[in-house]
C-alpha cells in the first residue's frame, strides 16, 4: 500500500516534468499541428516547465487573431491523483485579440474555435473527466479588439474568462465602444466594467451587461462640439436572443433627462433601433435638422423607431417638440417659435422619399401630410395635405404674433378645414408638369377686420407708401387719381391679359397659374415666375413688404380673401392701376403715361397700353433695357408682343387690331430714354 502511494506521488511529480521536457523539444511540431487544426498559421516561440508541472508557452500567435506573451497551465491535484493530468487554471500574459465579426454575428475567432472543437471531438472517444475541465482562465494585462461589421470597434482591458458547461463567461474591466453607421451616426462610449456569456464552439453572445458608462453620440454632419453627451450609461442584453438595451441620461443644464434605446433584428435580420426620451435636449440634432430649424433650446418627448429595409431607412416618430424655432429669411424676418406634436413615418431610399400619413398638430391646427418625391433625375412626386376642421378664430390664434403681422386684431367665427393635392411630373410636356387642386369645408365669417389690414379702406382715400420710400394720398378724388370708366377699354384689359387672365372669374386666386409658376420654377431650379393675381398684387403693394417669405404669403392669402369678399372687381382693378410700379420711381398709369409718352392714359394707343402692361413683371430691368437701346430692344419688343397675343387669345382684341397695334409707333419721349 505504501509502495503504491510512493509510485503515485513520484508519477505526480515526474510525469508532468517529463511530459514538459518532451513538449519543449517539439515546440515547432506543436505549432504546426495547432495551425493545421485551426486552419491558420500558428507560432510558439518556446516552451518552459518548472518543478510544479506548470508548462509555459512563450510568444504564442494564432494567425492575426491572437497574440500573447505567454500562456501557462498547471495540472490540478485531483487530476494528478486520478491520472488525467487536467489543467485547472490557465494564465495568459498580455494577450492581444483582434476579432472580425460579420453582419450575421459570426466571427473569425468563432470559426477557428469550431474547427478546433471539431478536431477534438474526432480525436476523443469519450467526454473528459470532470476533474480535467479548465475552471478559470486569468488574463494579465493585454487587450481585446473586436471589429463588428456595420457597427464599429469594441476595446476591452483586464479580461478574465471563466469556462462553464456551455462556453465561457467573459468579465472585463474598462470597455470602450466606438461605433458608426453608414448614415454617419457615431457612438463613443466607455464603461467601467462588463460581463458577457459566450457559447462555444459557435462563439455566440448570450447575456451581456456593461455599467458605469459615459460617452457621446454624434449625428451625421455634426461637429465634435455638437456631439450629444451621455452619462450614467448602462447597456446590456438581459436574455439570450433579446434586444440590446441602453439606458442613459442627457444633461439639460444640470438636469438629467432619461433616454432609453433598444436594438434588435427583425424577421429578415435587419436592425430595428427604438429610442425613447422625455424632455430630451435636441441641440445635438442640429447637424441633421432642415436648414432654418433652430434646435438650440428645443426638447423632445416620445419614441423614434428606425428600421432598415434593404437600402432604405424607415423612421417612425410619435412625440412632441417644444422650444424649437424657424430661423430663416424664407420663413419670416425673425425667428418663429415652433411647438408641435408629430405622429407618422418617413422612408428614405436611394430613389425616393416617402411620407406615410403623418399628423402634425400646432396649436388648434391639425395637419395630415402624405406623399412621395423621387430623388435625382427628372423630378416627380405627389403630396396630399389636409387640415382637420377647427374654429377659424382658434386657427388664427395658433399663429405666432410675428406671423400674424397685419392680421392681428381680426376676429372670426365659424369653422374651416380642407385639403390640397399637388402632383409633379417634369417628364410631361411643358405646361402639364404640375397639377394643383384644393377643396375646403366650412366657412369663416369675419366679425372684426384687422386694424392694420382693413381692406375696406381701399374703397376710400388713404396714405399709400411706395417701395422707394415715398408716399402720397391715393383714392377716388385724390390728385392724379384715374377712374376706371374714363379709360379706353383696351388699357385695363392689357393689364388683365398680362397679369391675370382669369381676373373676372376667380375669387382672388388662380390655381392654374400657381401650378404653372411652380412648374417653371422647378424646371429652371430658381424662383423665375410669380403666380400672383391682380388682387394678390394689390394686397402686397398696399399692406405688405416686398420680401418673399412664407409668413408674408400667408398674410397675403388671408388679406386677398378679405379683399375679394369686401370690394368689387372694378374697385380692385382701379386701385391696382393707380398704384402699380411701371418704371423707375414711376407709380400708377397716370404717372407712367406721362413719363414714357407725355400723354394721359386716355390718349394711349393699344401698342402703348401693351408696353405699360408688359412693364408690370419687370419694371426696373425692362426700363433699363429700353433706355440703353434708345427704344424697344428685342427682349422688350417680344414681351410687348406676348401681351398683344394674350389680349387676342383672351378675346379682348381681334387679330386685325393686334396686327395694326404692332405697326403703331411707340412714341417714347426723349426724357424717358435718358439714362439717369
Secondary structure, DSSP 8 states (H G I E B T S, - for coil): -HHHHHHHHHHHHHHHHHHHHHHHHTHHHHHHHHHHHHTS-EEEEEEEE-TT--EEEEEEEETTTEEEEEEEEEE-HHHHHHT---EEEEEEES-EEEEEE-TTS-BHHHHHHHHHHHHHHHH-SS---GGGS--EEEEES-EEEEEETTTEEEEEES-EEEE-SSEEEEEES-EEEEEE-TTS-EEEEEESEEEEEEETTTTEEEEEEEEEEEEEEE-TT--GGG-EEEEEEEEEESSTTS-EEEEEEEEETTEEEEEEEEEEE-TTS-EEEEEEEEEEE-GGGTTTS-TTEE-TT-EEEEEEEEEEETTEEEEEEEEEEEEEEE--TTT-SS-EEEEEEEEEEEEE-SSEEEEEEEEEEETTEEEEEEEEEE-SSS-EEEEEEEEEEEEHHHHHHTS-HHHHGGGTT-EEEEEEEEEEEEEEETTS-TTSSEEEEEEEEEEEEEEE--GGG-GGGGGS-EEEE-TTS-EEEESTTSTT---GGGS-HHHHHHHHHHH-TTTTTSSS--HHHHHHHHHHHHHHTS-------HHHHHHHHHHS-S---HHHHHHHHHHHHHHHHHS-HHHHHHHHHHH-B-STT-BHHHHHHHHHHSS-GGG--HHHHHHHHHHTT-HHHHHHHHHHHTS--HHHHHHHHHHHHHHHHTTSS-HHHHHHHHHS-----GGGGS--
